[in-house]
Amino acid sequence: MSGIRLKVRIYGDPCLREKTRPVDKITPALRLMLKTMVNTMYEEDGVGLAASQVGINESFFVADMGDGPGVYINPQIYKQSGEETMEEGCLSLPGLTIKVARPKNIQVSYRDVNFENITRDLEGLHARIFLHESDHLIGRLLLDYVDEKDRPALEKKIQPNPSG
Ligand SMILES: [Zn+2]
């Protein structure tokens, strides 16, 4: 039996372009939303899902960085070094993968599900997931990393929302 799944917003939906506001406390409603987002992320075969992708204008995302589901509230990036280019996909851009150059190592902070402040060093794929999801929270999408002249052809490849 699968749990409640949220509708993931697809490119063109204005909520994907909004800058989110910080969370000031954990509420029961937020805990439930985080749980539902984790469920949605797994059901959609994603490794991360940001609040703006489900129409919520607040600064948090869920992700699985290989150690099970994690909750990242008010994420911040402090230091960055190195660079690596990899193909990325996005649940809000179904059908597309785009090569994106990102820092290889980052130092981040965020609040966890208990609103405890966490500082961590992330590298490689984990850094990439954190950066990708943090981009969503300021309204930035993968297509913004592509030359403007190349965007229309890519936009045509985006498939309609498979989950309706
Ligand atoms: Zn994404």
Boltz pocket constraint, residues with backbone or C-beta under 6 A from the ligand:
constraints:
  - pocket:
      binder: B
      contacts: [[A, 48], [A, 89], [A, 90], [A, 91], [A, 92], [A, 132], [A, 136]]
      max_distance: 6.0
